[in-house]
């Protein structure tokens, strides 16, 4: 079994603990990255208005985040560096993690 790519969570909180502005930063960053898609999933009706599966905005515990899948690094290293540079330049908190699938049996 091969290991699944990890994810990094870029949080909308600075290293000093302040909320990052503007309030739509996560949607803007994910929108810029929307063209990066898995092979065979690049074109199609409406593809320009969907987020890439490699870079999606989310709100987690009340904090805006952008979840960036490590597979982006293999697909386009410059795009990976772009999102990391964005986080570094804006002094945003970054967490190396992985979203776990929901347990359907416990519901």
N, C-alpha and C positions, 0 to 999 in steps of 0.2 A: 504494500500500500504506500503510495507516495504522499508526502506531507502536503497539506493544503497551504497555499500562500497565506502569509500573515497580513495583518492590516495595521495601519497606524491611524490613530484618532487625533486629528488636529482640533484642539478645543478652542472655543471662542473666549478663552480666558488668558490674559497675559501672564508672564512669569511673576509679575508683581501682584497678580490676583484681580486685576481689573477686567471688566467685560470689554471685549474687543468690538470696535465700531468700524464701519457702519453695521447696522443690525442685519443687513442681508449679505454679509460677507461670504457666508457658507454657500449660498445659492450662486453668488457671482463666481466664486472659485470653481465650484462644480460645473457651472455653465461653461467656463473657459475650457474645461477638460472634457466636455461632452463628446468631442469627436474621437476620443480614444476608446475603441471598442474591441472586443475579441475578434479574431479573424473570422470572416464570413458573416459578421454582424455589423458591418459598417454602413451599409446603405439601407435605404428603405423609406417608405412614406413616413414622415414625421420624425425621422431619426435626428433631425437637427433640434428638436425640442425635448429630447429625453436626455437624462443624465447618463453618463458612462457607468457601467457596472463597476468600474475601477475607482470611481471617485464620486461619492454620493453625500449630500448633506443630510444630517439627522439632528434631532434634539435628543440628548441623552441626559436623564436626570436634570432637566431644565437648562442644560448647557448646549448651545449650538456647536455642532462639530462637523467636520468633513472626514468621512472614513475613506482612506486611500488604501486600495489593495496592492500588495507588494508585486502582483503580477504586472502592474503598470511598468515597473522597472525593467522587466524583460521585453515588454512590447515597445516601449519608448523611454529610454533612459533619461532623455532631456526633459520629458514631461514629469517624471519622477523627481528629478532634481528641482524642477520649477516649484512643485508643491512643497518640497522640503525647504527650499529657499524662502518661499512665502512665509512659512511658519517661523523660520529662523529670523528673517528680516523684521517681522512684526512681533517678535518675542512671544509667540504663542506656545502654550503647553502642548506637548506631543506625547501620546501614550502608545506604546507598542503593545498591541493586544489582538484579540480575535473575537468576533461576534459568534456566539454559540447558537446553533439552531434551536428553535423552541421544541420542548418535549411534548409531542402530540399525545402520548399515552397518559400523561398526568392530568389532562383536562377532563 
